Amino acid sequence: MPPLPAADALADAPTFTDLCLDDAQRRAFDAFCAEAEAPDEMHIGFVIRLDRGFPLVACEGTMFRAEHAVSFAKRNREKDDMALPAVGDAVAVRLAPGHDRGVIERVLPRRSTFERWRGKNRGERQVLCANVDRVLIVAALGAGEVLLDRIARSLVLAADCGAAASVVLTKADRCTPEELAEEVARVRRLVGEHVDVVVTSSLAGEGLDPVRACVPEGTVAMILGESGAGKSTLLNALLGHEALETSAVRARDDAGRHTTVARVMVKLPDAGVIADAPGLRSLPLVGHERGLARVFPEVVEAAHGCRFNDCTHTHEPGCAVREAVETGEIDEVRLEACLALAREMRVSAQSLDPDVKL
């Protein structure tokens, strides 16, 4: 069992009361305790940190390291009826008298799960954060054009899990005013009018209050971006001190190393909780049609009027989607992003085993 992080690394860790326990989770905990062998040793808590897979759990008035019950090793991977705990999970954890480590016995119902496909043909998914209310999609300015594809697929993943999304553009100090205006305009065309776009410079301390406003007290946000996007630097600026390790990016391609090696949650002063995770270089989409429809509802709505049911919205006669682009009802940037991700999902689905249900 790895040692706990140093005390100063836990100074910003959220407490049990910083996180929101809903009625379904409370009922599930009570039902589990009613059948538990030692109900007085059971506690309800939240997983607030994972170091190499070992959970740190916050319960009411206490915080301790925990391990998984033996039953998790025997879980049915096909049915996933014993999901392993992720950061943000509410859990039933047993703490026996005289012990300083707990045993997580059950993951309680999740309100939402932010997950990505692991790239295997069984359709396996990796849960990055549970019970998340908002996803902060971080992209760095000043190193060429912001990758709209990356932002679009992040929006789809967030929408698919039912979380709201905000785009946070970092390192604005590396742009001229003209470059900044151009990049912000490109991003706004992609995300539409219902997604916040916040411009920040951690170096200059700009844009931090609007980010805090995206994560009010009692809510959980997950910060998502590639290595080198400035996630840890942004979190340090929001916290007001150097709490998370940062590293320089490569000059030739502006890429960064995976500075964050643990999945951690931090409590922002006068705001909610943010979950940080290692930078993700790829965000493949498989079976995220629901998220795609939520991000691009105008495309889905217009497609109902196409002459052909299998219209690709590229060249067919009677395409209502192309007509909507010509009249300005649909932005060409949004349509191209939607079609590209839809094509990717169709191809990815073909690589799965035939009996996988998405």
C-alpha positions as CSV (number, residue, x, y, z in Angstrom):
1,M,0.0,0.0,0.0
2,P,1.6,3.3,-1.0
3,P,2.0,6.0,1.7
4,L,-0.4,8.9,1.8
5,P,0.7,12.0,0.0
6,A,2.4,14.6,2.2
7,A,0.1,16.7,4.4
8,D,0.5,19.8,2.3
9,A,-0.7,17.9,-0.8
10,L,-4.0,17.2,1.0
11,A,-4.5,20.8,2.2
12,D,-6.9,21.5,-0.7
13,A,-8.6,18.1,-0.6
14,P,-12.4,18.4,-0.3
15,T,-14.1,17.3,2.8
16,F,-17.3,15.1,2.9
17,T,-19.5,18.2,3.3
18,D,-18.0,19.8,0.2
19,L,-19.5,17.1,-2.0
20,C,-23.2,16.4,-2.7
21,L,-24.8,13.2,-1.5
22,D,-28.2,12.6,-3.2
23,D,-31.2,10.7,-2.0
24,A,-30.6,7.7,-4.2
25,Q,-27.1,7.2,-2.8
26,R,-28.3,7.6,0.7
27,R,-31.1,5.0,0.2
28,A,-28.6,2.6,-1.5
29,F,-26.2,3.0,1.5
30,D,-29.0,2.3,4.0
31,A,-30.1,-0.8,2.1
32,F,-26.5,-2.1,1.9
33,C,-26.0,-1.6,5.7
34,A,-29.2,-3.4,6.4
35,E,-27.6,-6.6,5.0
36,A,-24.0,-5.9,6.1
37,E,-22.3,-8.2,8.6
38,A,-21.0,-5.2,10.7
39,P,-23.4,-2.3,9.9
40,D,-21.9,-0.2,12.8
41,E,-18.5,-0.3,11.0
42,M,-19.9,1.0,7.8
43,H,-19.5,4.6,6.7
44,I,-20.6,6.6,3.7
45,G,-17.9,8.6,1.9
46,F,-16.5,10.0,-1.3
47,V,-13.4,8.9,-3.2
48,I,-11.4,12.1,-3.5
49,R,-8.0,10.8,-4.7
50,L,-6.6,7.8,-6.6
51,D,-2.8,7.3,-6.3
52,R,-1.9,4.3,-8.6
53,G,-5.4,3.0,-8.0
54,F,-5.5,3.3,-4.2
55,P,-8.5,5.4,-3.1
56,L,-8.4,8.1,-0.5
57,V,-11.9,8.4,1.0
58,A,-13.5,11.4,2.8
59,C,-16.1,10.5,5.3
60,E,-17.9,12.8,7.7
61,G,-15.2,14.2,10.0
62,T,-12.4,12.0,8.8
63,M,-10.3,11.0,5.8
64,F,-8.4,7.7,5.3
65,R,-6.8,5.5,2.7
66,A,-8.9,2.4,1.6
67,E,-8.6,-0.7,-0.4
68,H,-11.1,-2.7,-2.4
69,A,-13.2,-5.5,-0.9
70,V,-12.4,-9.0,-2.3
71,S,-15.8,-8.9,-4.0
72,F,-14.5,-6.4,-6.6
73,A,-12.0,-8.9,-7.9
74,K,-14.9,-11.3,-8.5
75,R,-17.1,-8.8,-10.2
76,N,-18.8,-9.7,-13.5
77,R,-16.9,-7.7,-16.1
78,E,-19.5,-8.4,-18.8
79,K,-22.4,-7.0,-16.8
80,D,-20.2,-4.5,-14.8
81,D,-22.4,-5.1,-11.7
82,M,-19.5,-4.3,-9.4
83,A,-17.9,-1.2,-10.8
84,L,-14.5,-0.2,-9.4
85,P,-14.5,3.1,-7.5
86,A,-13.5,6.2,-9.5
87,V,-12.7,9.7,-8.3
88,G,-16.0,11.4,-7.2
89,D,-17.7,8.1,-6.4
90,A,-19.9,7.9,-3.3
91,V,-19.0,4.6,-1.6
92,A,-19.9,2.4,1.3
93,V,-16.7,1.8,3.2
94,R,-16.0,-0.3,6.3
95,L,-13.6,1.0,8.9
96,A,-13.0,-1.5,11.7
97,P,-12.1,-0.3,15.2
98,G,-8.4,0.2,15.7
99,H,-7.7,0.3,11.9
100,D,-6.5,3.3,10.0
101,R,-7.4,1.9,6.5
102,G,-10.9,1.2,5.3
103,V,-12.3,-1.4,2.9
104,I,-14.6,-0.1,0.1
105,E,-17.5,-2.6,0.0
106,R,-19.8,-1.0,-2.6
107,V,-20.0,1.9,-5.1
108,L,-23.2,3.7,-4.6
109,P,-25.4,4.8,-7.6
110,R,-23.8,7.4,-9.9
111,R,-25.6,10.5,-11.0
112,S,-23.2,10.7,-14.0
113,T,-20.0,9.2,-15.2
114,F,-17.4,10.8,-17.5
115,E,-15.8,8.0,-19.3
116,R,-13.8,7.3,-22.4
117,W,-13.4,4.3,-24.7
118,R,-10.2,2.3,-23.9
119,G,-9.7,1.3,-27.6
120,K,-10.4,-2.4,-27.3
121,N,-12.8,-4.3,-29.4
122,R,-15.0,-5.3,-26.4
123,G,-16.1,-1.7,-26.1
124,E,-14.5,-1.3,-22.7
125,R,-14.7,2.1,-21.1
126,Q,-12.6,3.9,-18.5
127,V,-14.4,6.0,-15.9
128,L,-12.4,9.2,-15.3
129,C,-14.8,10.9,-12.9
130,A,-18.1,10.0,-11.3
131,N,-20.9,12.4,-10.2
132,V,-19.6,15.2,-12.3
133,D,-21.7,18.3,-13.0
134,R,-19.6,20.2,-15.4
135,V,-16.6,19.5,-17.7
136,L,-14.0,22.3,-18.1
137,I,-12.5,21.7,-21.6
138,V,-9.0,23.3,-21.5
139,A,-7.1,24.3,-24.7
140,A,-4.0,26.4,-24.9
141,L,-3.6,29.5,-27.0
142,G,-0.4,30.7,-28.7
143,A,0.8,27.5,-30.4
144,G,-1.0,27.6,-33.7
145,E,-4.8,27.2,-34.2
146,V,-6.8,25.7,-31.3
147,L,-7.8,22.2,-32.3
148,L,-11.6,22.4,-32.9
149,D,-11.8,18.6,-33.3
150,R,-10.5,18.1,-29.8
151,I,-13.0,20.6,-28.3
152,A,-15.9,19.0,-30.3
153,R,-15.2,15.5,-29.2
154,S,-14.8,16.7,-25.6
155,L,-18.2,18.4,-25.8
156,V,-19.8,15.2,-27.1
157,L,-18.3,13.1,-24.2
158,A,-19.5,15.7,-21.6
159,A,-23.0,15.8,-23.1
160,D,-23.2,12.0,-23.3
161,C,-22.7,11.8,-19.5
162,G,-25.2,14.5,-18.9
163,A,-22.7,17.1,-17.7
164,A,-22.6,20.8,-18.7
165,A,-19.5,22.0,-20.5
166,S,-17.4,25.2,-20.6
167,V,-14.4,25.8,-22.8
168,V,-11.4,27.4,-21.0
169,L,-8.7,28.9,-23.3
170,T,-5.4,29.2,-21.4
171,K,-2.2,31.1,-22.0
172,A,-3.8,34.1,-23.5
173,D,-0.7,36.1,-22.8
174,R,1.0,34.3,-25.7
175,C,-1.3,35.9,-28.2
176,T,-1.6,39.3,-29.8
177,P,-5.0,40.9,-29.4
178,E,-5.8,40.2,-33.1
179,E,-4.8,36.5,-32.7
180,L,-6.8,36.2,-29.5
181,A,-9.9,37.6,-31.2
182,E,-9.6,35.3,-34.2
183,E,-9.2,32.2,-32.0
184,V,-12.0,33.0,-29.7
185,A,-14.3,33.6,-32.8
186,R,-13.3,30.2,-34.2
187,V,-14.1,28.4,-31.0
188,R,-17.4,30.3,-30.5
189,R,-18.5,29.3,-34.0
190,L,-17.9,25.7,-33.1
191,V,-19.5,25.5,-29.6
192,G,-22.5,27.7,-30.3
193,E,-24.3,30.2,-28.1
194,H,-25.1,27.8,-25.2
195,V,-21.5,26.9,-24.2
196,D,-19.4,29.4,-22.2
197,V,-16.0,30.3,-23.6
198,V,-13.6,31.7,-20.9
199,V,-10.2,33.2,-21.8
200,T,-7.6,33.0,-19.1
201,S,-4.0,33.8,-18.4
202,S,-2.6,32.2,-15.3
203,L,0.5,34.2,-15.7
204,A,-1.4,37.5,-15.6
205,G,-4.1,36.2,-13.3
206,E,-6.8,37.0,-15.8
207,G,-10.1,35.1,-16.3
208,L,-10.0,33.2,-13.0
209,D,-13.3,34.6,-11.6
210,P,-15.3,33.5,-14.6
211,V,-13.8,30.0,-14.3
212,R,-14.8,29.9,-10.6
213,A,-18.3,31.0,-11.6
214,C,-18.5,27.8,-13.7
215,V,-18.0,25.7,-10.5
216,P,-20.3,27.1,-7.8
217,E,-20.3,25.7,-4.2
218,G,-21.8,22.2,-4.0
219,T,-20.9,21.2,-7.6
220,V,-18.1,19.0,-9.1
221,A,-16.3,19.9,-12.3
222,M,-13.7,17.8,-14.1
223,I,-10.9,19.5,-16.0
224,L,-10.1,17.9,-19.3
225,G,-7.3,18.7,-21.7
226,E,-4.1,17.4,-23.3
227,S,-0.8,17.5,-21.5
228,G,0.7,21.0,-21.9
229,A,-2.7,22.7,-22.0
230,G,-2.1,24.4,-18.7
231,K,-4.5,22.5,-16.5
232,S,-2.3,22.2,-13.4
233,T,-1.1,25.8,-13.8
234,L,-4.8,27.0,-14.0
235,L,-5.7,25.0,-10.9
236,N,-2.8,26.4,-9.0
237,A,-3.9,29.9,-10.0
238,L,-7.5,29.2,-8.9
239,L,-6.2,27.8,-5.6
240,G,-4.0,30.7,-5.0
241,H,-0.8,28.7,-4.4
242,E,1.4,26.0,-6.0
243,A,-0.5,22.9,-5.0
244,L,-0.1,20.8,-8.2
245,E,3.1,20.0,-10.0
246,T,3.7,21.6,-13.4
247,S,6.2,21.1,-16.1
248,A,7.4,22.9,-19.2
249,V,6.2,22.0,-22.7
250,R,8.4,21.1,-25.7
251,A,9.2,24.1,-27.8
252,R,8.9,22.2,-31.1
253,D,5.3,21.1,-30.7
254,D,4.0,22.7,-27.5
255,A,3.3,19.2,-26.1
256,G,3.7,18.5,-22.4
257,R,4.6,15.5,-20.2
258,H,2.0,13.8,-18.0
259,T,2.6,16.0,-15.0
260,T,-0.5,14.8,-13.2
261,V,0.0,11.1,-12.3
262,A,-2.8,10.8,-9.7
263,R,-6.5,11.5,-10.1
264,V,-7.2,14.1,-7.5
265,M,-10.0,16.4,-6.4
266,V,-9.4,19.9,-5.0
267,K,-11.7,22.4,-3.3
268,L,-11.6,25.9,-4.7
269,P,-11.9,28.8,-2.3
270,D,-15.4,30.1,-2.3
271,A,-16.4,27.7,-5.1
272,G,-16.9,24.1,-5.8
273,V,-14.7,21.1,-6.3
274,I,-12.6,20.3,-9.4
275,A,-11.3,16.8,-10.3
276,D,-7.9,16.8,-12.1
277,A,-6.7,13.9,-14.2
278,P,-3.6,13.0,-16.3
279,G,-3.6,14.7,-19.7
280,L,-5.3,12.6,-22.4
281,R,-3.8,12.6,-25.8
282,S,-6.7,10.8,-27.4
283,L,-10.5,10.9,-26.9
284,P,-11.9,8.2,-29.2
285,L,-15.7,8.1,-29.7
286,V,-17.6,4.9,-29.7
287,G,-21.4,4.7,-29.1
288,H,-21.7,8.4,-28.2
289,E,-24.6,9.2,-30.6
290,R,-26.6,10.6,-27.7
291,G,-23.9,13.1,-26.9
292,L,-23.5,14.0,-30.6
293,A,-27.2,14.7,-30.8
294,R,-27.1,16.8,-27.7
295,V,-24.2,18.9,-28.9
296,F,-25.5,19.4,-32.5
297,P,-29.4,19.4,-32.0
298,E,-29.9,21.8,-35.0
299,V,-28.3,19.3,-37.3
300,V,-30.4,16.4,-36.0
301,E,-33.6,18.4,-36.3
302,A,-32.9,19.6,-39.9
303,A,-32.0,16.0,-40.9
304,H,-35.6,15.0,-40.4
305,G,-36.5,17.0,-43.5
306,C,-34.0,15.4,-45.8
307,R,-35.4,13.6,-48.9
308,F,-33.4,10.4,-48.3
309,N,-33.2,8.6,-45.0
310,D,-29.5,7.8,-45.6
311,C,-28.6,11.3,-46.5
312,T,-24.9,12.1,-45.7
313,H,-25.6,15.9,-45.8
314,T,-22.7,16.4,-48.3
315,H,-24.1,16.3,-51.9
316,E,-27.5,14.7,-52.0
317,P,-30.5,16.5,-53.6
318,G,-33.2,17.6,-51.2
319,C,-30.8,17.8,-48.2
320,A,-32.5,19.9,-45.6
321,V,-29.2,20.2,-43.6
322,R,-27.3,21.8,-46.5
323,E,-30.3,24.1,-47.1
324,A,-30.1,25.2,-43.5
325,V,-26.4,25.9,-43.9
326,E,-27.1,28.1,-47.0
327,T,-29.7,30.1,-45.1
328,G,-27.5,30.5,-42.1
329,E,-29.6,28.4,-39.7
330,I,-26.6,26.0,-39.3
331,D,-23.0,27.1,-39.1
332,E,-20.8,25.3,-41.5
333,V,-18.1,24.8,-38.8
334,R,-20.6,23.0,-36.6
335,L,-21.9,20.8,-39.4
336,E,-18.4,19.7,-40.5
337,A,-17.5,18.9,-36.9
338,C,-20.7,16.9,-36.4
339,L,-20.3,14.9,-39.7
340,A,-16.6,14.1,-38.9
341,L,-17.4,12.7,-35.5
342,A,-20.4,10.8,-36.8
343,R,-18.2,9.2,-39.5
344,E,-15.6,8.3,-36.8
345,M,-18.2,6.6,-34.6
346,R,-19.6,4.6,-37.5
347,V,-16.1,3.3,-38.3
348,S,-15.3,2.6,-34.7
349,A,-18.5,0.7,-34.2
350,Q,-17.5,-1.7,-37.0
351,S,-14.3,-2.6,-35.2
352,L,-16.3,-3.9,-32.1
353,D,-17.1,-7.6,-31.5
354,P,-20.6,-8.3,-33.0
355,D,-22.2,-9.1,-29.6
356,V,-21.2,-5.8,-28.0
357,K,-24.2,-3.7,-27.1
358,L,-23.5,0.1,-27.1
